[in-house]
Amino acid sequence: MPILKTEAIVLRVIDYSETSLVAWSLTREHGRLHVIAKGARRPRSPFEGALEPLVRGELVFYRKKKASDALEIAKEFDPIDRHSGLRSDLARVHRGLYLAELALELSEREDPAPEAFDALARGLHDLASGPTSALDAALVAAELGLLAAAGLSPLLEGCARCTAGAANVSGVVFSAAAGGLLCDRHAQGDPAARPVSAGTLKSLAALQQGTAVALRDGVQRDLRALLDAFVRHHLGKSLRLSRYLGAQRPVRHRPRRSPRGAHA
């Protein structure tokens, strides 16, 4: 069996037996890669503490010549970035795991995914090292990057149902089923159409173009609802981690006030 080496981001890991693990990872050259790490659960295994979700590293594996649905055999995995900052609080780790779940659903085996890999790598880096106030924007930017790599970018200019240009589109109606904005005529006949505020649309367009923006709470909630509906429509299901994105909002710490009458 030939031995191959590639950079990989671990998306999911499960126990395979008392001693082994199966891991799904995203790579530039091979798309989604499924490997078995034999002996990984044994004490002092070379995979111990390395082959874990959200870790980016260099994977060496044996490529099987037949049975494309078979597991490749991992030989080594050398971490490059463990994204340790993601483990600092639930808001960060939930957002990172959500991106991994989305990448797992959107990627294919043996389908090179350089754009998806780069979008996921940037997103995990920003979530691990960025300020708390920027976590939601980092999540949406990476999410849009993964969708774009899969050919699923929301259409934000003109009508998604017809040839109407931006001048004939209200700019405040979005349909997940249609894949983007709708003109007034098509908005009236689309049960999935929902109003979108000008601020939400502006932030979505900026993040889609790679421009950093600060998201107010109202805009963040609107974007989350819009993207949840968009992803659910295209995948035919809700992602498991999506339920935690609204529940675990980043905590913005404020200085504590001294009680009245307190003296230094």
N, C-alpha and C positions, 0 to 999 in steps of 0.2 A: 504494500500500500504506500502511495506517495505521502511524504510529510510536507504539510503546508504551514505557513506562518501568516497571521493577519492580525490587525488591530481590531479589538472587539469591545463592545459594551454589553455587559451581562444584563438581560432583561428579566429573566425568571430562573429560579432554581428549585428543583424538587428532589426529595430522596428517591432513589431508585431501588436500593436494597440496603442491607445493614451496613454496607461499606462504600456504596457508590452514589453519585449524584448525576442528574441530568440537568443540563443548562441550555437555555435559549439565549442567544446573543445576536446583536446587530453588527454587521461588518460592512465596510465599503465595497469590497470586491465580491463577496458571496451573498450579500443580502442577509436574510435571517439564517442563522446557523444553529443546528441542534447537535449537541455533543454529550457523550457520556464520559464522566470523569471517574474512572475505576479507582477504588481505594480512597476516594476523596474524604470519606467520613472516618477514616482511621486516624488514630492519634499520630501527630507529626507528619501527616501527609503533606506533600508539596503544595497541594491545593488549599490547605487549611487557612481560613481567614482571607482567602484571595478570591475564590470563585463565588462571589456573592452579588445579589442584585445591585445595579447602579455602579459597579466597579468597571472602570475602563482599563484595559490591559492588552498585552500581546499574547495571543493564543497560538499555540503550536498544536496541530492535530493531524491525525492520520485520515486521509481521504479514502473512503471506500469507493471501489470502481463500479459497483453495481448497487441496485436498490436505492433509488434516490430518496426514498422515505426512511431509510435506515439512519441510525445515529452514527455520527462521526465519533472517533475516539480521541479525546483530549490527551495530549502528552504533557504539556506545560501551560501554565497561565501566569504571566508575570505582570502584576498590577503597575499601571502607569499613574493612575489617579483614582484613589478610593472614594473621592468626594466625601470626605469625613464630615464636612460642614453640614451635609444633608441630615446627619443623625443628631444634630444639635437640638432640633425641636420637631414636633409632629407636622407643623405647617410645611416645612421644607421636605421632609421625607415623604409625606403623602403626595405632594406635587411631583416629586421625582419618580415615585412609583407609578403615578398616573401617566406620566410621559412614557415610561417603559412599557406600560400596558398598551398605550396607544400605538407605540412603535411596533410592538409585537403583532397587533391586529392589522396594521397597514402594510407590513413588510411581507415579502415572499422568499421562499428558499430559492437559491441559485439565481436571484435577480439582483444584480449590483445596486447598492443603495447609497452612493456617496453623499447625496443631498440630505437624505434622512439621517445618516450617521452624523454629519456635521451639525444638523439642527438639534439632534438629541445631545450631542457633546456640548454644544454651546449652552443649551438649556440647563443641563445638569451642573455645568460650571457656574452659571449665573445663580442658580438656586442654592448651590453650596456656599458660594462666597459673597453674594450680593447682599445689600442691606435689606432688612425686613420689609421696608416700605416698597421695595421693587419686586417682591416675589410674584405678585399677581401678574405684573407686566411681563416678567421673565417667563412665566408659565404660558401665557397666551402667545407670546412671540415664538416659543419653541413649538407649541401646538400648531400654530399656523405654518411653521416651517415643515413639520411632519406631514401635514395635510397637503401642502404644495408639492412635496416630493412624491406624494401618491397621486398627483393630478387632481386634487380635490380643493383647490383654493376657492374660497367664497368670491363670487363675482360682485365687485363693489362699484363698478362703473357701467351705466346703462342697465337695461332690463335683461334678466336671465332667461326670460321666456320669449322675447322677440327682439327685433332689431332696433328698438327705441333707444336713442342715445341718452346721455346723462341729462340733457335739457328737458326730456320728456318723462323723467323718472322723479317721483316725489322725493326720493332720497331718505325716506323714513319708514319704508316697509321692506322687511326681509323675510324670505321663505327658505327654510332648510330644504324642503322638497325641491324647490326650483334651483337652489344652489347659490342664491344671492339676492340682490335687490330686484324689485319688481316695479314696472310702470303702474300707473293708477288703474288701467284697464285690467291687467292681469292680477293685480292685488285683490280686486273685488271677487274674483272667482277662485282664489286659492285659500283653502281652509287652514293651511300651515302658515299663512302670512301673519306677521306680527309687527307692530310698530317698533321702531328703533329711534332712540333719541339722537339728535345731531351730535352730541358729545360722544356717545357710544360709537357711532359710525366713524367719526373722525379718529378716535383712538384705535379702532379696529383697522382702519386704512393705514394709519401710521405704523402700527406694529407689523402689519403685513409687508410694509416696505422696509422694515428693519430700523425704524426710527424709535428711539427710546422715549417713552411717555410715562407720566405719573398718572395712575388711575385713581379717581375718587371712588368712594364706596359704592355709590349708585351706579356708576359706569362699570365697575368691576362686576357687580351683580348682574347687570344687563348682559355683559359680555359672556359671563359664565352660562347664563340661561341660553343665550343664542348659540354658543359653541356646543353646549350639551345636546341641544336639539339637532344641530348640524351633524355632529358625530353619530348620534343615535340613528338618524335617518340613513346615513351612508353605510353604517355597519350593521344596521338592523337590530341593534341592542344598545343598552347603556353600558358603559364601562364600569367595572366593579368599584374602582377607586374614585369615580366621579362623585359618589355620595359624600366623600370626606372633604372635598374641596371647599364647600360652603360652610361645613361645620367647623373646620379648623382654619379660621382666618388668622393671618399674621397678627401677633400681639404688638401693639405700639405702646411702649412704656412711657408713662408720663411721670414727671417728678411729683413726689408725694408732698402734700401740703401739711404744714404743722398744725395741730389742733389749736383752736382759739384759746388764748390765754397762756399758751406754752411759752416758756422763757428759755433762752439759751443758757 
